[in-house]
Amino acid sequence: MTDDLDLSHVRARAVEDIRSQYPPLLTTAQVGEMMQCTVGEVRDQVHRGELPAVRWGQQFRFFRDEVLAVLLKRTLGPSNEHAPAGRKT
């Protein structure tokens, strides 16, 4: 039970760190930086419906807290034992 609490604390701290480092509305490049992936991978996730985005002219914008919610849902561990379908581990 202590491990679950420790992981919860670590996740909460990571979320607060991201909230302090990034503005509420993000560019594709900022999301890629946050998720540690390429801009192309971010766009692919949008097109597959895995990552919510707002069309901004010919570009995408992302609400920081929605991106965080997606990341937390994908987190593996005691609270989430299985990765979503299609996710490579």
PyMOL Python script that loads the backbone (N, CA, C, O; Angstrom):
from pymol import cmd

cmd.read_pdbstr("""\
ATOM      1  N   MET A   1       0.820  -1.196   0.000  1.00  0.00           N
ATOM      2  CA  MET A   1       0.000   0.000   0.000  1.00  0.00           C
ATOM      3  C   MET A   1       0.867   1.265   0.000  1.00  0.00           C
ATOM      4  O   MET A   1       0.506   2.266  -0.618  1.00  0.00           O
ATOM      5  N   THR A   2       1.995   1.217   0.683  1.00  0.00           N
ATOM      6  CA  THR A   2       2.902   2.359   0.719  1.00  0.00           C
ATOM      7  C   THR A   2       3.427   2.681  -0.674  1.00  0.00           C
ATOM      8  O   THR A   2       3.576   3.852  -1.022  1.00  0.00           O
ATOM      9  N   ASP A   3       3.713   1.645  -1.484  1.00  0.00           N
ATOM     10  CA  ASP A   3       4.201   1.876  -2.843  1.00  0.00           C
ATOM     11  C   ASP A   3       3.186   2.650  -3.664  1.00  0.00           C
ATOM     12  O   ASP A   3       3.564   3.549  -4.416  1.00  0.00           O
ATOM     13  N   ASP A   4       1.887   2.318  -3.538  1.00  0.00           N
ATOM     14  CA  ASP A   4       0.847   3.033  -4.265  1.00  0.00           C
ATOM     15  C   ASP A   4       0.841   4.510  -3.882  1.00  0.00           C
ATOM     16  O   ASP A   4       0.708   5.377  -4.745  1.00  0.00           O
ATOM     17  N   LEU A   5       0.984   4.795  -2.592  1.00  0.00           N
ATOM     18  CA  LEU A   5       1.003   6.181  -2.146  1.00  0.00           C
ATOM     19  C   LEU A   5       2.230   6.904  -2.677  1.00  0.00           C
ATOM     20  O   LEU A   5       2.134   8.061  -3.087  1.00  0.00           O
ATOM     21  N   ASP A   6       3.370   6.249  -2.677  1.00  0.00           N
ATOM     22  CA  ASP A   6       4.589   6.860  -3.191  1.00  0.00           C
ATOM     23  C   ASP A   6       4.449   7.182  -4.673  1.00  0.00           C
ATOM     24  O   ASP A   6       4.845   8.262  -5.112  1.00  0.00           O
ATOM     25  N   LEU A   7       3.886   6.247  -5.454  1.00  0.00           N
ATOM     26  CA  LEU A   7       3.691   6.489  -6.886  1.00  0.00           C
ATOM     27  C   LEU A   7       2.709   7.624  -7.108  1.00  0.00           C
ATOM     28  O   LEU A   7       2.908   8.452  -7.998  1.00  0.00           O
ATOM     29  N   SER A   8       1.671   7.671  -6.324  1.00  0.00           N
ATOM     30  CA  SER A   8       0.691   8.740  -6.442  1.00  0.00           C
ATOM     31  C   SER A   8       1.354  10.094  -6.181  1.00  0.00           C
ATOM     32  O   SER A   8       1.088  11.070  -6.884  1.00  0.00           O
ATOM     33  N   HIS A   9       2.201  10.144  -5.187  1.00  0.00           N
ATOM     34  CA  HIS A   9       2.912  11.379  -4.852  1.00  0.00           C
ATOM     35  C   HIS A   9       3.858  11.784  -5.991  1.00  0.00           C
ATOM     36  O   HIS A   9       3.950  12.962  -6.337  1.00  0.00           O
ATOM     37  N   VAL A  10       4.549  10.813  -6.561  1.00  0.00           N
ATOM     38  CA  VAL A  10       5.472  11.087  -7.668  1.00  0.00           C
ATOM     39  C   VAL A  10       4.705  11.621  -8.870  1.00  0.00           C
ATOM     40  O   VAL A  10       5.129  12.589  -9.501  1.00  0.00           O
ATOM     41  N   ARG A  11       3.571  10.990  -9.188  1.00  0.00           N
ATOM     42  CA  ARG A  11       2.757  11.456 -10.326  1.00  0.00           C
ATOM     43  C   ARG A  11       2.233  12.862 -10.082  1.00  0.00           C
ATOM     44  O   ARG A  11       2.260  13.703 -10.980  1.00  0.00           O
ATOM     45  N   ALA A  12       1.755  13.120  -8.869  1.00  0.00           N
ATOM     46  CA  ALA A  12       1.232  14.449  -8.548  1.00  0.00           C
ATOM     47  C   ALA A  12       2.326  15.507  -8.687  1.00  0.00           C
ATOM     48  O   ALA A  12       2.074  16.605  -9.182  1.00  0.00           O
ATOM     49  N   ARG A  13       3.513  15.180  -8.256  1.00  0.00           N
ATOM     50  CA  ARG A  13       4.628  16.127  -8.368  1.00  0.00           C
ATOM     51  C   ARG A  13       4.992  16.366  -9.835  1.00  0.00           C
ATOM     52  O   ARG A  13       5.270  17.499 -10.229  1.00  0.00           O
ATOM     53  N   ALA A  14       4.992  15.307 -10.641  1.00  0.00           N
ATOM     54  CA  ALA A  14       5.293  15.449 -12.070  1.00  0.00           C
ATOM     55  C   ALA A  14       4.258  16.339 -12.753  1.00  0.00           C
ATOM     56  O   ALA A  14       4.609  17.181 -13.579  1.00  0.00           O
ATOM     57  N   VAL A  15       2.988  16.154 -12.411  1.00  0.00           N
ATOM     58  CA  VAL A  15       1.921  16.980 -12.984  1.00  0.00           C
ATOM     59  C   VAL A  15       2.135  18.445 -12.609  1.00  0.00           C
ATOM     60  O   VAL A  15       2.023  19.324 -13.463  1.00  0.00           O
ATOM     61  N   GLU A  16       2.435  18.708 -11.366  1.00  0.00           N
ATOM     62  CA  GLU A  16       2.667  20.090 -10.934  1.00  0.00           C
ATOM     63  C   GLU A  16       3.890  20.693 -11.622  1.00  0.00           C
ATOM     64  O   GLU A  16       3.881  21.872 -11.977  1.00  0.00           O
ATOM     65  N   ASP A  17       4.927  19.905 -11.811  1.00  0.00           N
ATOM     66  CA  ASP A  17       6.112  20.390 -12.525  1.00  0.00           C
ATOM     67  C   ASP A  17       5.761  20.778 -13.956  1.00  0.00           C
ATOM     68  O   ASP A  17       6.177  21.831 -14.439  1.00  0.00           O
ATOM     69  N   ILE A  18       4.996  19.929 -14.631  1.00  0.00           N
ATOM     70  CA  ILE A  18       4.598  20.220 -16.012  1.00  0.00           C
ATOM     71  C   ILE A  18       3.716  21.457 -16.054  1.00  0.00           C
ATOM     72  O   ILE A  18       3.887  22.308 -16.927  1.00  0.00           O
ATOM     73  N   ARG A  19       2.773  21.570 -15.120  1.00  0.00           N
ATOM     74  CA  ARG A  19       1.906  22.752 -15.095  1.00  0.00           C
ATOM     75  C   ARG A  19       2.702  24.034 -14.883  1.00  0.00           C
ATOM     76  O   ARG A  19       2.337  25.084 -15.412  1.00  0.00           O
ATOM     77  N   SER A  20       3.770  23.959 -14.125  1.00  0.00           N
ATOM     78  CA  SER A  20       4.564  25.167 -13.877  1.00  0.00           C
ATOM     79  C   SER A  20       5.486  25.502 -15.057  1.00  0.00           C
ATOM     80  O   SER A  20       5.894  26.653 -15.213  1.00  0.00           O
ATOM     81  N   GLN A  21       5.813  24.511 -15.880  1.00  0.00           N
ATOM     82  CA  GLN A  21       6.753  24.720 -16.982  1.00  0.00           C
ATOM     83  C   GLN A  21       6.086  25.068 -18.309  1.00  0.00           C
ATOM     84  O   GLN A  21       6.724  25.658 -19.181  1.00  0.00           O
ATOM     85  N   TYR A  22       4.811  24.713 -18.474  1.00  0.00           N
ATOM     86  CA  TYR A  22       4.146  24.887 -19.760  1.00  0.00           C
ATOM     87  C   TYR A  22       2.889  25.734 -19.605  1.00  0.00           C
ATOM     88  O   TYR A  22       2.204  25.650 -18.585  1.00  0.00           O
ATOM     89  N   PRO A  23       2.579  26.557 -20.623  1.00  0.00           N
ATOM     90  CA  PRO A  23       1.354  27.365 -20.580  1.00  0.00           C
ATOM     91  C   PRO A  23       0.118  26.483 -20.795  1.00  0.00           C
ATOM     92  O   PRO A  23       0.243  25.330 -21.209  1.00  0.00           O
ATOM     93  N   PRO A  24      -1.065  27.019 -20.515  1.00  0.00           N
ATOM     94  CA  PRO A  24      -2.294  26.221 -20.661  1.00  0.00           C
ATOM     95  C   PRO A  24      -2.583  25.759 -22.091  1.00  0.00           C
ATOM     96  O   PRO A  24      -3.196  24.709 -22.282  1.00  0.00           O
ATOM     97  N   LEU A  25      -2.155  26.522 -23.093  1.00  0.00           N
ATOM     98  CA  LEU A  25      -2.368  26.163 -24.492  1.00  0.00           C
ATOM     99  C   LEU A  25      -1.005  25.892 -25.125  1.00  0.00           C
ATOM    100  O   LEU A  25      -0.116  26.743 -25.089  1.00  0.00           O
ATOM    101  N   LEU A  26      -0.846  24.700 -25.704  1.00  0.00           N
ATOM    102  CA  LEU A  26       0.458  24.246 -26.186  1.00  0.00           C
ATOM    103  C   LEU A  26       0.510  24.099 -27.700  1.00  0.00           C
ATOM    104  O   LEU A  26      -0.504  23.836 -28.347  1.00  0.00           O
ATOM    105  N   THR A  27       1.701  24.270 -28.253  1.00  0.00           N
ATOM    106  CA  THR A  27       1.952  23.973 -29.660  1.00  0.00           C
ATOM    107  C   THR A  27       2.291  22.489 -29.800  1.00  0.00           C
ATOM    108  O   THR A  27       2.502  21.791 -28.808  1.00  0.00           O
ATOM    109  N   THR A  28       2.337  22.027 -31.029  1.00  0.00           N
ATOM    110  CA  THR A  28       2.723  20.637 -31.290  1.00  0.00           C
ATOM    111  C   THR A  28       4.142  20.378 -30.793  1.00  0.00           C
ATOM    112  O   THR A  28       4.418  19.321 -30.225  1.00  0.00           O
ATOM    113  N   ALA A  29       5.035  21.329 -31.002  1.00  0.00           N
ATOM    114  CA  ALA A  29       6.420  21.167 -30.545  1.00  0.00           C
ATOM    115  C   ALA A  29       6.494  21.063 -29.023  1.00  0.00           C
ATOM    116  O   ALA A  29       7.263  20.260 -28.493  1.00  0.00           O
ATOM    117  N   GLN A  30       5.703  21.867 -28.320  1.00  0.00           N
ATOM    118  CA  GLN A  30       5.707  21.805 -26.858  1.00  0.00           C
ATOM    119  C   GLN A  30       5.178  20.460 -26.355  1.00  0.00           C
ATOM    120  O   GLN A  30       5.694  19.909 -25.383  1.00  0.00           O
ATOM    121  N   VAL A  31       4.148  19.938 -27.021  1.00  0.00           N
ATOM    122  CA  VAL A  31       3.617  18.625 -26.630  1.00  0.00           C
ATOM    123  C   VAL A  31       4.668  17.551 -26.883  1.00  0.00           C
ATOM    124  O   VAL A  31       4.849  16.656 -26.057  1.00  0.00           O
ATOM    125  N   GLY A  32       5.360  17.631 -28.011  1.00  0.00           N
ATOM    126  CA  GLY A  32       6.427  16.681 -28.293  1.00  0.00           C
ATOM    127  C   GLY A  32       7.514  16.728 -27.235  1.00  0.00           C
ATOM    128  O   GLY A  32       8.016  15.690 -26.803  1.00  0.00           O
ATOM    129  N   GLU A  33       7.872  17.925 -26.822  1.00  0.00           N
ATOM    130  CA  GLU A  33       8.875  18.082 -25.766  1.00  0.00           C
ATOM    131  C   GLU A  33       8.371  17.475 -24.454  1.00  0.00           C
ATOM    132  O   GLU A  33       9.099  16.757 -23.769  1.00  0.00           O
ATOM    133  N   MET A  34       7.130  17.772 -24.121  1.00  0.00           N
ATOM    134  CA  MET A  34       6.542  17.261 -22.879  1.00  0.00           C
ATOM    135  C   MET A  34       6.476  15.735 -22.872  1.00  0.00           C
ATOM    136  O   MET A  34       6.752  15.095 -21.857  1.00  0.00           O
ATOM    137  N   MET A  35       6.104  15.161 -24.024  1.00  0.00           N
ATOM    138  CA  MET A  35       5.930  13.713 -24.122  1.00  0.00           C
ATOM    139  C   MET A  35       7.217  13.003 -24.542  1.00  0.00           C
ATOM    140  O   MET A  35       7.259  11.775 -24.629  1.00  0.00           O
ATOM    141  N   GLN A  36       8.261  13.783 -24.799  1.00  0.00           N
ATOM    142  CA  GLN A  36       9.552  13.251 -25.233  1.00  0.00           C
ATOM    143  C   GLN A  36       9.413  12.406 -26.501  1.00  0.00           C
ATOM    144  O   GLN A  36       9.888  11.273 -26.580  1.00  0.00           O
ATOM    145  N   CYS A  37       8.744  13.003 -27.488  1.00  0.00           N
ATOM    146  CA  CYS A  37       8.596  12.351 -28.791  1.00  0.00           C
ATOM    147  C   CYS A  37       8.688  13.428 -29.872  1.00  0.00           C
ATOM    148  O   CYS A  37       8.776  14.617 -29.565  1.00  0.00           O
ATOM    149  N   THR A  38       8.667  13.010 -31.121  1.00  0.00           N
ATOM    150  CA  THR A  38       8.789  13.957 -32.228  1.00  0.00           C
ATOM    151  C   THR A  38       7.456  14.631 -32.526  1.00  0.00           C
ATOM    152  O   THR A  38       6.394  14.155 -32.124  1.00  0.00           O
ATOM    153  N   VAL A  39       7.536  15.747 -33.237  1.00  0.00           N
ATOM    154  CA  VAL A  39       6.336  16.454 -33.682  1.00  0.00           C
ATOM    155  C   VAL A  39       5.493  15.533 -34.560  1.00  0.00           C
ATOM    156  O   VAL A  39       4.266  15.537 -34.469  1.00  0.00           O
ATOM    157  N   GLY A  40       6.149  14.744 -35.410  1.00  0.00           N
ATOM    158  CA  GLY A  40       5.429  13.799 -36.265  1.00  0.00           C
ATOM    159  C   GLY A  40       4.659  12.768 -35.463  1.00  0.00           C
ATOM    160  O   GLY A  40       3.537  12.409 -35.821  1.00  0.00           O
ATOM    161  N   GLU A  41       5.253  12.291 -34.384  1.00  0.00           N
ATOM    162  CA  GLU A  41       4.557  11.320 -33.531  1.00  0.00           C
ATOM    163  C   GLU A  41       3.351  11.958 -32.841  1.00  0.00           C
ATOM    164  O   GLU A  41       2.322  11.308 -32.660  1.00  0.00           O
ATOM    165  N   VAL A  42       3.478  13.225 -32.457  1.00  0.00           N
ATOM    166  CA  VAL A  42       2.341  13.938 -31.864  1.00  0.00           C
ATOM    167  C   VAL A  42       1.215  14.030 -32.889  1.00  0.00           C
ATOM    168  O   VAL A  42       0.063  13.731 -32.578  1.00  0.00           O
ATOM    169  N   ARG A  43       1.547  14.443 -34.110  1.00  0.00           N
ATOM    170  CA  ARG A  43       0.520  14.556 -35.159  1.00  0.00           C
ATOM    171  C   ARG A  43      -0.135  13.204 -35.442  1.00  0.00           C
ATOM    172  O   ARG A  43      -1.351  13.124 -35.616  1.00  0.00           O
ATOM    173  N   ASP A  44       0.669  12.148 -35.487  1.00  0.00           N
ATOM    174  CA  ASP A  44       0.116  10.805 -35.710  1.00  0.00           C
ATOM    175  C   ASP A  44      -0.891  10.444 -34.623  1.00  0.00           C
ATOM    176  O   ASP A  44      -1.939   9.869 -34.914  1.00  0.00           O
ATOM    177  N   GLN A  45      -0.580  10.776 -33.381  1.00  0.00           N
ATOM    178  CA  GLN A  45      -1.498  10.471 -32.283  1.00  0.00           C
ATOM    179  C   GLN A  45      -2.795  11.259 -32.412  1.00  0.00           C
ATOM    180  O   GLN A  45      -3.868  10.758 -32.074  1.00  0.00           O
ATOM    181  N   VAL A  46      -2.696  12.488 -32.898  1.00  0.00           N
ATOM    182  CA  VAL A  46      -3.902  13.294 -33.131  1.00  0.00           C
ATOM    183  C   VAL A  46      -4.751  12.640 -34.213  1.00  0.00           C
ATOM    184  O   VAL A  46      -5.959  12.481 -34.042  1.00  0.00           O
ATOM    185  N   HIS A  47      -4.131  12.262 -35.320  1.00  0.00           N
ATOM    186  CA  HIS A  47      -4.867  11.670 -36.440  1.00  0.00           C
ATOM    187  C   HIS A  47      -5.485  10.322 -36.085  1.00  0.00           C
ATOM    188  O   HIS A  47      -6.517   9.951 -36.644  1.00  0.00           O
ATOM    189  N   ARG A  48      -4.866   9.583 -35.159  1.00  0.00           N
ATOM    190  CA  ARG A  48      -5.428   8.302 -34.705  1.00  0.00           C
ATOM    191  C   ARG A  48      -6.486   8.493 -33.621  1.00  0.00           C
ATOM    192  O   ARG A  48      -7.098   7.521 -33.179  1.00  0.00           O
ATOM    193  N   GLY A  49      -6.704   9.724 -33.193  1.00  0.00           N
ATOM    194  CA  GLY A  49      -7.692   9.999 -32.158  1.00  0.00           C
ATOM    195  C   GLY A  49      -7.212   9.688 -30.749  1.00  0.00           C
ATOM    196  O   GLY A  49      -8.023   9.585 -29.828  1.00  0.00           O
ATOM    197  N   GLU A  50      -5.912   9.538 -30.571  1.00  0.00           N
ATOM    198  CA  GLU A  50      -5.351   9.205 -29.261  1.00  0.00           C
ATOM    199  C   GLU A  50      -5.036  10.439 -28.423  1.00  0.00           C
ATOM    200  O   GLU A  50      -4.876  10.342 -27.207  1.00  0.00           O
ATOM    201  N   LEU A  51      -4.947  11.586 -29.065  1.00  0.00           N
ATOM    202  CA  LEU A  51      -4.563  12.813 -28.378  1.00  0.00           C
ATOM    203  C   LEU A  51      -5.503  13.932 -28.829  1.00  0.00           C
ATOM    204  O   LEU A  51      -5.562  14.240 -30.020  1.00  0.00           O
ATOM    205  N   PRO A  52      -6.240  14.545 -27.897  1.00  0.00           N
ATOM    206  CA  PRO A  52      -7.174  15.608 -28.284  1.00  0.00           C
ATOM    207  C   PRO A  52      -6.429  16.878 -28.688  1.00  0.00           C
ATOM    208  O   PRO A  52      -5.442  17.262 -28.062  1.00  0.00           O
ATOM    209  N   ALA A  53      -6.918  17.514 -29.736  1.00  0.00           N
ATOM    210  CA  ALA A  53      -6.287  18.738 -30.232  1.00  0.00           C
ATOM    211  C   ALA A  53      -7.347  19.680 -30.777  1.00  0.00           C
ATOM    212  O   ALA A  53      -8.465  19.272 -31.094  1.00  0.00           O
ATOM    213  N   VAL A  54      -6.972  20.943 -30.877  1.00  0.00           N
ATOM    214  CA  VAL A  54      -7.817  21.974 -31.473  1.00  0.00           C
ATOM    215  C   VAL A  54      -7.148  22.400 -32.767  1.00  0.00           C
ATOM    216  O   VAL A  54      -5.949  22.679 -32.783  1.00  0.00           O
ATOM    217  N   ARG A  55      -7.906  22.454 -33.845  1.00  0.00           N
ATOM    218  CA  ARG A  55      -7.360  22.917 -35.120  1.00  0.00           C
ATOM    219  C   ARG A  55      -7.194  24.429 -35.030  1.00  0.00           C
ATOM    220  O   ARG A  55      -8.142  25.143 -34.699  1.00  0.00           O
ATOM    221  N   TRP A  56      -5.996  24.914 -35.322  1.00  0.00           N
ATOM    222  CA  TRP A  56      -5.668  26.341 -35.242  1.00  0.00           C
ATOM    223  C   TRP A  56      -5.116  26.730 -36.600  1.00  0.00           C
ATOM    224  O   TRP A  56      -3.904  26.703 -36.815  1.00  0.00           O
ATOM    225  N   GLY A  57      -6.011  27.094 -37.525  1.00  0.00           N
ATOM    226  CA  GLY A  57      -5.594  27.301 -38.910  1.00  0.00           C
ATOM    227  C   GLY A  57      -5.164  25.956 -39.475  1.00  0.00           C
ATOM    228  O   GLY A  57      -5.950  25.009 -39.497  1.00  0.00           O
ATOM    229  N   GLN A  58      -3.921  25.869 -39.930  1.00  0.00           N
ATOM    230  CA  GLN A  58      -3.400  24.599 -40.430  1.00  0.00           C
ATOM    231  C   GLN A  58      -2.575  23.866 -39.379  1.00  0.00           C
ATOM    232  O   GLN A  58      -1.957  22.841 -39.667  1.00  0.00           O
ATOM    233  N   GLN A  59      -2.569  24.392 -38.176  1.00  0.00           N
ATOM    234  CA  GLN A  59      -1.789  23.788 -37.096  1.00  0.00           C
ATOM    235  C   GLN A  59      -2.715  23.240 -36.017  1.00  0.00           C
ATOM    236  O   GLN A  59      -3.930  23.430 -36.067  1.00  0.00           O
ATOM    237  N   PHE A  60      -2.124  22.561 -35.048  1.00  0.00           N
ATOM    238  CA  PHE A  60      -2.862  22.073 -33.893  1.00  0.00           C
ATOM    239  C   PHE A  60      -2.429  22.849 -32.658  1.00  0.00           C
ATOM    240  O   PHE A  60      -1.293  23.311 -32.555  1.00  0.00           O
ATOM    241  N   ARG A  61      -3.356  22.979 -31.735  1.00  0.00           N
ATOM    242  CA  ARG A  61      -3.047  23.467 -30.393  1.00  0.00           C
ATOM    243  C   ARG A  61      -3.641  22.453 -29.420  1.00  0.00           C
ATOM    244  O   ARG A  61      -4.601  21.751 -29.741  1.00  0.00           O
ATOM    245  N   PHE A  62      -3.057  22.389 -28.235  1.00  0.00           N
ATOM    246  CA  PHE A  62      -3.430  21.375 -27.255  1.00  0.00           C
ATOM    247  C   PHE A  62      -3.621  22.029 -25.893  1.00  0.00           C
ATOM    248  O   PHE A  62      -2.841  22.895 -25.495  1.00  0.00           O
ATOM    249  N   PHE A  63      -4.655  21.613 -25.189  1.00  0.00           N
ATOM    250  CA  PHE A  63      -4.823  22.061 -23.820  1.00  0.00           C
ATOM    251  C   PHE A  63      -3.921  21.205 -22.933  1.00  0.00           C
ATOM    252  O   PHE A  63      -4.027  19.979 -22.905  1.00  0.00           O
ATOM    253  N   ARG A  64      -3.048  21.873 -22.222  1.00  0.00           N
ATOM    254  CA  ARG A  64      -2.052  21.196 -21.382  1.00  0.00           C
ATOM    255  C   ARG A  64      -2.683  20.137 -20.479  1.00  0.00           C
ATOM    256  O   ARG A  64      -2.173  19.019 -20.392  1.00  0.00           O
ATOM    257  N   ASP A  65      -3.777  20.471 -19.812  1.00  0.00           N
ATOM    258  CA  ASP A  65      -4.366  19.525 -18.868  1.00  0.00           C
ATOM    259  C   ASP A  65      -4.978  18.315 -19.571  1.00  0.00           C
ATOM    260  O   ASP A  65      -5.041  17.235 -18.984  1.00  0.00           O
ATOM    261  N   GLU A  66      -5.430  18.474 -20.819  1.00  0.00           N
ATOM    262  CA  GLU A  66      -5.926  17.322 -21.580  1.00  0.00           C
ATOM    263  C   GLU A  66      -4.769  16.396 -21.959  1.00  0.00           C
ATOM    264  O   GLU A  66      -4.917  15.175 -21.927  1.00  0.00           O
ATOM    265  N   VAL A  67      -3.627  16.968 -22.316  1.00  0.00           N
ATOM    266  CA  VAL A  67      -2.445  16.152 -22.626  1.00  0.00           C
ATOM    267  C   VAL A  67      -2.001  15.402 -21.368  1.00  0.00           C
ATOM    268  O   VAL A  67      -1.669  14.218 -21.430  1.00  0.00           O
ATOM    269  N   LEU A  68      -1.998  16.088 -20.241  1.00  0.00           N
ATOM    270  CA  LEU A  68      -1.643  15.436 -18.977  1.00  0.00           C
ATOM    271  C   LEU A  68      -2.594  14.284 -18.664  1.00  0.00           C
ATOM    272  O   LEU A  68      -2.163  13.224 -18.210  1.00  0.00           O
ATOM    273  N   ALA A  69      -3.884  14.494 -18.908  1.00  0.00           N
ATOM    274  CA  ALA A  69      -4.866  13.434 -18.645  1.00  0.00           C
ATOM    275  C   ALA A  69      -4.583  12.207 -19.503  1.00  0.00           C
ATOM    276  O   ALA A  69      -4.693  11.077 -19.025  1.00  0.00           O
ATOM    277  N   VAL A  70      -4.220  12.420 -20.764  1.00  0.00           N
ATOM    278  CA  VAL A  70      -3.878  11.299 -21.649  1.00  0.00           C
ATOM    279  C   VAL A  70      -2.648  10.573 -21.115  1.00  0.00           C
ATOM    280  O   VAL A  70      -2.625   9.343 -21.069  1.00  0.00           O
ATOM    281  N   LEU A  71      -1.641  11.317 -20.716  1.00  0.00           N
ATOM    282  CA  LEU A  71      -0.424  10.697 -20.179  1.00  0.00           C
ATOM    283  C   LEU A  71      -0.720   9.881 -18.926  1.00  0.00           C
ATOM    284  O   LEU A  71      -0.201   8.776 -18.768  1.00  0.00           O
ATOM    285  N   LEU A  72      -1.537  10.411 -18.049  1.00  0.00           N
ATOM    286  CA  LEU A  72      -1.860   9.696 -16.813  1.00  0.00           C
ATOM    287  C   LEU A  72      -2.669   8.432 -17.088  1.00  0.00           C
ATOM    288  O   LEU A  72      -2.500   7.426 -16.399  1.00  0.00           O
ATOM    289  N   LYS A  73      -3.547   8.475 -18.093  1.00  0.00           N
ATOM    290  CA  LYS A  73      -4.317   7.279 -18.457  1.00  0.00           C
ATOM    291  C   LYS A  73      -3.413   6.194 -19.026  1.00  0.00           C
ATOM    292  O   LYS A  73      -3.701   5.005 -18.887  1.00  0.00           O
ATOM    293  N   ARG A  74      -2.321   6.599 -19.665  1.00  0.00           N
ATOM    294  CA  ARG A  74      -1.400   5.637 -20.276  1.00  0.00           C
ATOM    295  C   ARG A  74      -0.378   5.085 -19.281  1.00  0.00           C
ATOM    296  O   ARG A  74       0.353   4.146 -19.598  1.00  0.00           O
ATOM    297  N   THR A  75      -0.327   5.650 -18.113  1.00  0.00           N
ATOM    298  CA  THR A  75       0.671   5.257 -17.124  1.00  0.00           C
ATOM    299  C   THR A  75       0.449   3.825 -16.676  1.00  0.00           C
ATOM    300  O   THR A  75      -0.662   3.436 -16.316  1.00  0.00           O
ATOM    301  N   LEU A  76       1.518   3.048 -16.701  1.00  0.00           N
ATOM    302  CA  LEU A  76       1.461   1.671 -16.225  1.00  0.00           C
ATOM    303  C   LEU A  76       1.878   1.641 -14.766  1.00  0.00           C
ATOM    304  O   LEU A  76       2.714   2.434 -14.331  1.00  0.00           O
ATOM    305  N   GLY A  77       1.305   0.745 -14.033  1.00  0.00           N
ATOM    306  CA  GLY A  77       1.655   0.611 -12.625  1.00  0.00           C
ATOM    307  C   GLY A  77       0.504   0.000 -11.863  1.00  0.00           C
ATOM    308  O   GLY A  77      -0.425  -0.529 -12.472  1.00  0.00           O
ATOM    309  N   PRO A  78       0.542   0.060 -10.539  1.00  0.00           N
ATOM    310  CA  PRO A  78      -0.494  -0.570  -9.724  1.00  0.00           C
ATOM    311  C   PRO A  78      -1.906  -0.097 -10.053  1.00  0.00           C
ATOM    312  O   PRO A  78      -2.847  -0.889  -9.991  1.00  0.00           O
ATOM    313  N   SER A  79      -2.073   1.180 -10.403  1.00  0.00           N
ATOM    314  CA  SER A  79      -3.418   1.666 -10.683  1.00  0.00           C
ATOM    315  C   SER A  79      -3.849   1.404 -12.121  1.00  0.00           C
ATOM    316  O   SER A  79      -5.046   1.364 -12.402  1.00  0.00           O
ATOM    317  N   ASN A  80      -2.903   1.224 -13.034  1.00  0.00           N
ATOM    318  CA  ASN A  80      -3.192   0.959 -14.446  1.00  0.00           C
ATOM    319  C   ASN A  80      -2.291  -0.176 -14.903  1.00  0.00           C
ATOM    320  O   ASN A  80      -1.164   0.063 -15.338  1.00  0.00           O
ATOM    321  N   GLU A  81      -2.772  -1.399 -14.811  1.00  0.00           N
ATOM    322  CA  GLU A  81      -1.914  -2.548 -15.085  1.00  0.00           C
ATOM    323  C   GLU A  81      -1.666  -2.808 -16.561  1.00  0.00           C
ATOM    324  O   GLU A  81      -0.669  -3.442 -16.907  1.00  0.00           O
ATOM    325  N   HIS A  82      -2.535  -2.341 -17.435  1.00  0.00           N
ATOM    326  CA  HIS A  82      -2.401  -2.657 -18.856  1.00  0.00           C
ATOM    327  C   HIS A  82      -2.309  -1.377 -19.670  1.00  0.00           C
ATOM    328  O   HIS A  82      -2.985  -0.390 -19.381  1.00  0.00           O
ATOM    329  N   ALA A  83      -1.467  -1.409 -20.688  1.00  0.00           N
ATOM    330  CA  ALA A  83      -1.372  -0.288 -21.619  1.00  0.00           C
ATOM    331  C   ALA A  83      -2.583  -0.309 -22.534  1.00  0.00           C
ATOM    332  O   ALA A  83      -3.130  -1.377 -22.808  1.00  0.00           O
ATOM    333  N   PRO A  84      -3.019   0.874 -23.020  1.00  0.00           N
ATOM    334  CA  PRO A  84      -4.118   0.904 -23.981  1.00  0.00           C
ATOM    335  C   PRO A  84      -3.762   0.104 -25.230  1.00  0.00           C
ATOM    336  O   PRO A  84      -2.586  -0.070 -25.549  1.00  0.00           O
ATOM    337  N   ALA A  85      -4.769  -0.375 -25.927  1.00  0.00           N
ATOM    338  CA  ALA A  85      -4.548  -1.164 -27.144  1.00  0.00           C
ATOM    339  C   ALA A  85      -3.669  -0.388 -28.109  1.00  0.00           C
ATOM    340  O   ALA A  85      -3.842   0.817 -28.291  1.00  0.00           O
ATOM    341  N   GLY A  86      -2.734  -1.082 -28.719  1.00  0.00           N
ATOM    342  CA  GLY A  86      -1.867  -0.464 -29.703  1.00  0.00           C
ATOM    343  C   GLY A  86      -0.625   0.174 -29.120  1.00  0.00           C
ATOM    344  O   GLY A  86       0.269   0.577 -29.864  1.00  0.00           O
ATOM    345  N   ARG A  87      -0.553   0.272 -27.839  1.00  0.00           N
ATOM    346  CA  ARG A  87       0.622   0.889 -27.216  1.00  0.00           C
ATOM    347  C   ARG A  87       1.757  -0.111 -27.124  1.00  0.00           C
ATOM    348  O   ARG A  87       1.568  -1.248 -26.692  1.00  0.00           O
ATOM    349  N   LYS A  88       2.930   0.320 -27.533  1.00  0.00           N
ATOM    350  CA  LYS A  88       4.112  -0.530 -27.441  1.00  0.00           C
ATOM    351  C   LYS A  88       4.773  -0.289 -26.095  1.00  0.00           C
ATOM    352  O   LYS A  88       4.930   0.857 -25.673  1.00  0.00           O
ATOM    353  N   THR A  89       5.158  -1.359 -25.420  1.00  0.00           N
ATOM    354  CA  THR A  89       5.831  -1.212 -24.131  1.00  0.00           C
ATOM    355  C   THR A  89       7.261  -1.645 -24.235  1.00  0.00           C
ATOM    356  O   THR A  89       7.996  -1.595 -23.249  1.00  0.00           O
TER     357      THR A  89
END
""", "prot")
cmd.dss("prot")
cmd.show_as("cartoon", "prot")
cmd.util.cbc("prot")
cmd.orient("prot")
